[in-house]
Each structure stands twice: as C-alpha cells, then as structure tokens.
C-alpha cells in the first residue's frame, strides 16, 4: 500500500509508534518491529518532517552507536530509517546543528576498523547512506568538509579497494566526495592539452598556430553564452541555416 504512510499520519499512528520506541529503548525485541514501521512511514516527506519535530533524529542516534556485534539487525534498520529521515532538509539541518555529521563519520571509522572480515558491509553502507542524505544540503556539505570527511572517506576507500565485495562502499564514498568537493574548473588553463594530435596542416600564421603559441597561463576558454539573449531570434537563425543546407544540397 503506497499510501500507508499518509494513512498512518491521518490516524495518529506516527506518535504512537514513536512513543513505543521512546519508552522501550532497552527492549530490542519490541524496538525492531517499531523501527521497521517507522522506516515505512519515513518514505513520506510530510511524515519525515513531522517525526523530526518530535525528536526522532535524536532518538535514532541513541540507538545507533559504536561498533557492537549485538543487535546488528536493529542497527541496520535504524540506519535505513535515519537515511530516509535525513532526506528531509529540515531533518538534515537539525542533524547538522547537533553535530551529528561528525558522529556519523566516527561511527563509520569504528565499523571500518573492527569489521575486518567484512561481515557487516550493509551496516557500513547504511552509515554512508545517512552521510549521503545529510550532504544533500549546503550546510551538510560544509559540516562534512569541516569534520575532515573528505580525508576519512578517501582513506577508508583506499583500504576497501582490494576487496571486491566492498565495491558498494567505495562507490557510495565516491559519490559523497564528488558531491562535497568544491566546484573548480578543470586544470587545463589553455587549449593545449596533455595530449597532442597530429593535424594535417597548421599554417604558421593561422589561428590554430596562434593558440598553440599562447603562454601557459593564458586562459583561452571563453564562455560567450549569455542568459539574456533574445530567444525570438533563434527561429530566424534556424531557418537561415536550413536555407544554407538546401543550397549545399543543390
């Protein structure tokens, strides 16, 4: 039922499920099915915001913690629920404000160090999915960089490369790093690339020769696009080009 989340909210089931978790933090047999239900509710964005206002993000951080082989199934469901909740921008901001980005990175390092036999890859991926959700917002990306996240994920990814089963971790880490890395232009200041292609004829005084003779620090990449161009002239240009094509064809 795709509308189960909406029906649960209308019938007041969100707070009941959340209160059950709050009151039974030590009763893992009861918390697990409650979290599975919350995970379904959280796919609805309105539910995610509503649950966030009632403290579900803080609650889940009480459940997920440092490496422990006990209750790994509970940890997995809690991380999946948290990742779904953090897709909401308000919840992501709440997590950033409380310093949870650094907490997630520390949890990831802890699992990375202790899971030497790679039995809990899904839990490690769950932590990365939470980081991925938080970094969808600008504040999250800044918090990730400030917490040295780039170095942490880069180093852990390097250590995972030798094990093929850990490819999902490397892939997700790469997506997060690529998303958070500051936007820069490619390091090609001129048209002269690292690769040289043999052109049939380069006239000594022609425009190509002039480009190749530019000093290295000259930026010859010019963006001539203008967002304010009149779009009305475009159809006229197209018809002129079509006429030219007809001429060539004749």
Kinemage of the C-alpha trace (Angstrom):
@kinemage 1
@onewidth
@group {chain A} dominant
@subgroup {mainchain}
@vectorlist {calphas} color= white
{ca unk a 1} P 0.000 0.000 0.000
{ca unk a 2} L 1.818 3.107 -1.246
{ca unk a 3} L -0.411 5.372 0.868
{ca unk a 4} L 0.225 3.569 4.165
{ca unk a 5} L 2.397 6.442 5.432
{ca unk a 6} L -0.339 9.014 4.788
{ca unk a 7} L -2.993 6.772 6.370
{ca unk a 8} L -0.794 6.266 9.425
{ca unk a 9} L -0.407 10.053 9.854
{ca unk a 10} L -4.138 10.724 9.449
{ca unk a 11} L -4.981 8.078 12.038
{ca unk a 12} L -2.389 9.287 14.553
{ca unk a 13} L -0.148 6.235 14.322
{ca unk a 14} L 3.106 8.205 13.922
{ca unk a 15} L 3.321 9.421 17.502
{ca unk a 16} L 2.113 6.099 18.903
{ca unk a 17} L 4.905 4.231 17.080
{ca unk a 18} L 7.463 6.848 18.134
{ca unk a 19} L 6.382 6.765 21.774
{ca unk a 20} L 6.696 2.974 21.804
{ca unk a 21} L 10.337 3.348 20.776
{ca unk a 22} L 10.987 6.101 23.344
{ca unk a 23} L 9.531 4.058 26.193
{ca unk a 24} L 11.220 0.768 25.262
{ca unk a 25} L 14.790 1.683 24.323
{ca unk a 26} L 16.129 -1.355 26.188
{ca unk a 27} L 13.549 -3.785 24.801
{ca unk a 28} L 15.185 -4.655 21.479
{ca unk a 29} L 12.560 -7.238 20.547
{ca unk a 30} L 9.907 -4.530 20.587
{ca unk a 31} L 12.001 -1.721 19.096
{ca unk a 32} L 12.929 -3.665 15.950
{ca unk a 33} L 9.384 -4.005 14.517
{ca unk a 34} L 8.614 -0.414 15.593
{ca unk a 35} L 11.626 0.844 13.640
{ca unk a 36} L 10.592 -1.244 10.634
{ca unk a 37} L 7.242 0.542 10.746
{ca unk a 38} L 8.915 3.957 11.168
{ca unk a 39} L 11.124 3.160 8.181
{ca unk a 40} L 8.000 2.739 6.037
{ca unk a 41} L 6.456 5.947 7.435
{ca unk a 42} L 9.640 7.935 6.752
{ca unk a 43} L 9.492 7.455 2.986
{ca unk a 44} L 6.688 10.042 3.053
{ca unk a 45} L 8.269 13.532 3.203
{ca unk a 46} L 5.470 15.042 5.327
{ca unk a 47} L 5.825 12.202 7.825
{ca unk a 48} L 9.603 12.664 7.920
{ca unk a 49} L 9.216 16.348 8.885
{ca unk a 50} L 6.531 15.545 11.455
{ca unk a 51} L 8.615 12.785 13.071
{ca unk a 52} L 11.675 15.043 13.018
{ca unk a 53} L 9.841 17.725 15.011
{ca unk a 54} L 9.037 15.102 17.636
{ca unk a 55} L 12.702 14.179 18.140
{ca unk a 56} L 13.060 11.015 16.053
{ca unk a 57} L 16.534 12.001 14.731
{ca unk a 58} L 17.947 12.408 18.257
{ca unk a 59} L 16.246 9.173 19.285
{ca unk a 60} L 17.830 7.163 16.474
{ca unk a 61} L 21.283 8.438 17.402
{ca unk a 62} L 20.716 6.901 20.842
{ca unk a 63} L 20.146 3.531 19.153
{ca unk a 64} L 22.998 3.590 16.636
{ca unk a 65} L 26.384 3.834 18.246
{ca unk a 66} L 29.926 2.470 18.274
{ca unk a 67} L 30.789 -0.963 16.915
{ca unk a 68} L 28.982 -3.822 18.633
{ca unk a 69} L 28.132 -7.275 17.328
{ca unk a 70} L 24.969 -7.299 19.431
{ca unk a 71} L 21.718 -6.386 17.686
{ca unk a 72} L 23.225 -5.806 14.252
{ca unk a 73} L 19.782 -6.269 12.657
{ca unk a 74} L 18.456 -3.435 14.838
{ca unk a 75} L 21.410 -1.250 13.840
{ca unk a 76} L 20.744 -1.909 10.145
{ca unk a 77} L 17.050 -0.970 10.353
{ca unk a 78} L 17.839 2.116 12.481
{ca unk a 79} L 20.350 3.334 9.863
{ca unk a 80} L 17.932 2.736 6.994
{ca unk a 81} L 15.260 4.701 8.883
{ca unk a 82} L 17.699 7.520 9.643
{ca unk a 83} L 18.853 7.720 5.999
{ca unk a 84} L 15.212 8.051 4.887
{ca unk a 85} L 14.509 10.738 7.510
{ca unk a 86} L 17.606 12.770 6.616
{ca unk a 87} L 16.396 13.158 3.024
{ca unk a 88} L 14.136 15.829 4.522
{ca unk a 89} L 16.040 19.143 4.502
{ca unk a 90} L 14.654 20.187 7.894
{ca unk a 91} L 15.854 16.929 9.461
{ca unk a 92} L 19.214 17.254 7.728
{ca unk a 93} L 19.634 20.778 9.129
{ca unk a 94} L 18.672 19.514 12.580
{ca unk a 95} L 21.332 16.783 12.326
{ca unk a 96} L 23.987 19.304 11.225
{ca unk a 97} L 23.106 21.735 14.034
{ca unk a 98} L 23.568 18.980 16.628
{ca unk a 99} L 26.937 17.914 15.227
{ca unk a 100} L 25.739 14.531 14.007
{ca unk a 101} L 27.768 14.644 10.759
{ca unk a 102} L 30.963 14.173 12.759
{ca unk a 103} L 29.257 11.471 14.837
{ca unk a 104} L 28.335 9.559 11.662
{ca unk a 105} L 31.925 9.767 10.407
{ca unk a 106} L 33.246 8.468 13.746
{ca unk a 107} L 30.740 5.589 13.667
{ca unk a 108} L 31.823 4.748 10.122
{ca unk a 109} L 35.515 4.703 11.096
{ca unk a 110} L 34.700 2.500 14.106
{ca unk a 111} L 32.894 -0.082 11.970
{ca unk a 112} L 35.579 0.109 9.291
{ca unk a 113} L 38.310 -0.715 11.832
{ca unk a 114} L 36.513 -3.500 13.657
{ca unk a 115} L 34.781 -5.247 10.745
{ca unk a 116} L 37.991 -6.853 9.493
{ca unk a 117} L 36.159 -9.849 7.993
{ca unk a 118} L 33.673 -7.596 6.178
{ca unk a 119} L 30.616 -9.330 7.586
{ca unk a 120} L 28.728 -6.111 8.252
{ca unk a 121} L 29.096 -4.368 4.928
{ca unk a 122} L 25.377 -3.444 4.910
{ca unk a 123} L 25.718 -1.586 8.214
{ca unk a 124} L 28.744 0.314 6.930
{ca unk a 125} L 26.816 1.171 3.783
{ca unk a 126} L 23.875 2.288 5.937
{ca unk a 127} L 26.124 4.833 7.698
{ca unk a 128} L 27.325 6.118 4.318
{ca unk a 129} L 23.721 6.454 3.111
{ca unk a 130} L 22.998 8.674 6.141
{ca unk a 131} L 26.026 10.841 5.308
{ca unk a 132} L 24.896 10.951 1.681
{ca unk a 133} L 21.436 12.169 2.722
{ca unk a 134} L 22.833 14.881 5.037
{ca unk a 135} L 25.200 16.191 2.361
{ca unk a 136} L 22.294 16.933 0.024
{ca unk a 137} L 22.121 20.343 1.711
{ca unk a 138} L 24.828 23.007 1.602
{ca unk a 139} L 25.188 23.088 5.411
{ca unk a 140} L 25.694 19.323 5.408
{ca unk a 141} L 28.447 19.520 2.799
{ca unk a 142} L 30.211 22.244 4.784
{ca unk a 143} L 29.932 20.213 8.001
{ca unk a 144} L 31.294 17.160 6.173
{ca unk a 145} L 34.363 19.080 4.928
{ca unk a 146} L 34.884 20.732 8.352
{ca unk a 147} L 34.804 17.289 10.018
{ca unk a 148} L 37.628 16.124 7.706
{ca unk a 149} L 35.165 13.832 5.944
{ca unk a 150} L 36.943 14.012 2.606
{ca unk a 151} L 40.158 12.561 4.056
{ca unk a 152} L 38.286 9.951 6.111
{ca unk a 153} L 36.279 8.587 3.171
{ca unk a 154} L 39.249 8.753 0.819
{ca unk a 155} L 41.490 6.755 3.177
{ca unk a 156} L 38.821 4.171 4.022
{ca unk a 157} L 38.006 3.759 0.325
{ca unk a 158} L 41.670 3.112 -0.462
{ca unk a 159} L 41.669 0.297 2.087
{ca unk a 160} L 38.476 -1.180 0.603
{ca unk a 161} L 39.715 -1.301 -2.995
{ca unk a 162} L 41.376 -4.707 -2.652
{ca unk a 163} L 38.093 -6.422 -1.651
{ca unk a 164} L 35.563 -6.690 -4.471
{ca unk a 165} L 32.605 -7.213 -2.125
{ca unk a 166} L 33.226 -3.728 -0.695
{ca unk a 167} L 32.686 -2.007 -4.061
{ca unk a 168} L 29.330 -0.554 -2.882
{ca unk a 169} L 31.178 1.254 -0.070
{ca unk a 170} L 33.749 2.682 -2.482
{ca unk a 171} L 31.006 3.742 -4.908
{ca unk a 172} L 28.920 5.493 -2.246
{ca unk a 173} L 32.016 7.138 -0.748
{ca unk a 174} L 32.985 8.384 -4.214
{ca unk a 175} L 29.526 9.874 -4.755
{ca unk a 176} L 29.690 11.702 -1.411
{ca unk a 177} L 33.220 13.023 -2.050
{ca unk a 178} L 32.345 14.139 -5.568
{ca unk a 179} L 29.246 15.924 -4.280
{ca unk a 180} L 31.085 17.705 -1.448
{ca unk a 181} L 34.287 18.653 -3.252
{ca unk a 182} L 34.418 22.382 -4.033
{ca unk a 183} L 33.460 23.160 -7.620
{ca unk a 184} L 36.527 24.085 -9.706
{ca unk a 185} L 37.249 24.261 -13.413
{ca unk a 186} L 39.383 21.523 -14.914
{ca unk a 187} L 43.133 22.153 -14.579
{ca unk a 188} L 43.529 22.938 -18.286
{ca unk a 189} L 44.255 26.681 -18.432
{ca unk a 190} L 44.712 26.635 -22.223
{ca unk a 191} L 43.511 24.668 -25.216
{ca unk a 192} L 46.851 22.824 -25.140
{ca unk a 193} L 46.036 19.511 -23.507
{ca unk a 194} L 48.245 16.760 -22.156
{ca unk a 195} L 47.523 15.025 -25.465
{ca unk a 196} L 48.776 16.270 -28.824
{ca unk a 197} L 47.005 15.346 -32.030
{ca unk a 198} L 48.723 15.467 -35.394
{ca unk a 199} L 46.834 17.931 -37.558
{ca unk a 200} L 47.372 17.590 -41.324
{ca unk a 201} L 48.310 21.226 -41.937
{ca unk a 202} L 48.870 24.021 -39.432
{ca unk a 203} L 49.539 27.320 -41.266
{ca unk a 204} L 52.331 29.192 -39.483
{ca unk a 205} L 50.300 32.376 -39.230
{ca unk a 206} L 46.878 30.776 -38.799
{ca unk a 207} L 44.577 30.899 -35.739
{ca unk a 208} L 45.481 27.340 -34.609
{ca unk a 209} L 49.176 28.184 -34.535
{ca unk a 210} L 48.398 31.316 -32.539
{ca unk a 211} L 46.500 29.235 -29.952
{ca unk a 212} L 49.352 26.760 -29.657
{ca unk a 213} L 51.836 29.570 -29.163
{ca unk a 214} L 49.937 31.201 -26.295
{ca unk a 215} L 51.802 31.300 -22.950
{ca unk a 216} L 50.667 28.585 -20.472
{ca unk a 217} L 48.961 30.994 -18.058
{ca unk a 218} L 46.637 32.461 -20.688
{ca unk a 219} L 43.074 31.159 -20.428
{ca unk a 220} L 41.732 30.756 -23.936
{ca unk a 221} L 38.460 29.147 -22.860
{ca unk a 222} L 35.885 31.880 -23.335
{ca unk a 223} L 32.259 31.483 -22.293
{ca unk a 224} L 30.311 33.518 -24.827
{ca unk a 225} L 26.899 32.324 -23.660
{ca unk a 226} L 24.508 34.939 -22.383
{ca unk a 227} L 21.375 34.064 -20.424
{ca unk a 228} L 19.777 37.331 -21.567
{ca unk a 229} L 19.921 36.581 -25.297
{ca unk a 230} L 16.647 37.200 -27.092
{ca unk a 231} L 15.119 33.837 -27.813
{ca unk a 232} L 12.954 35.340 -30.575
{ca unk a 233} L 15.915 35.453 -32.953
{ca unk a 234} L 16.586 31.705 -32.665
{ca unk a 235} L 13.867 30.501 -35.091
{ca unk a 236} L 15.081 33.031 -37.674
{ca unk a 237} L 18.633 31.705 -37.370
{ca unk a 238} L 17.394 28.143 -37.741
{ca unk a 239} L 15.530 28.933 -40.961
{ca unk a 240} L 18.590 30.686 -42.385
{ca unk a 241} L 20.731 27.654 -41.591
{ca unk a 242} L 18.158 25.404 -43.214
{ca unk a 243} L 18.309 27.535 -46.369
{ca unk a 244} L 22.106 27.206 -46.400
{ca unk a 245} L 21.795 23.426 -46.116
{ca unk a 246} L 19.392 23.394 -49.048
{ca unk a 247} L 21.885 25.410 -51.107
{ca unk a 248} L 24.703 22.989 -50.295
{ca unk a 249} L 22.497 20.049 -51.138
{ca unk a 250} L 21.626 21.527 -54.534
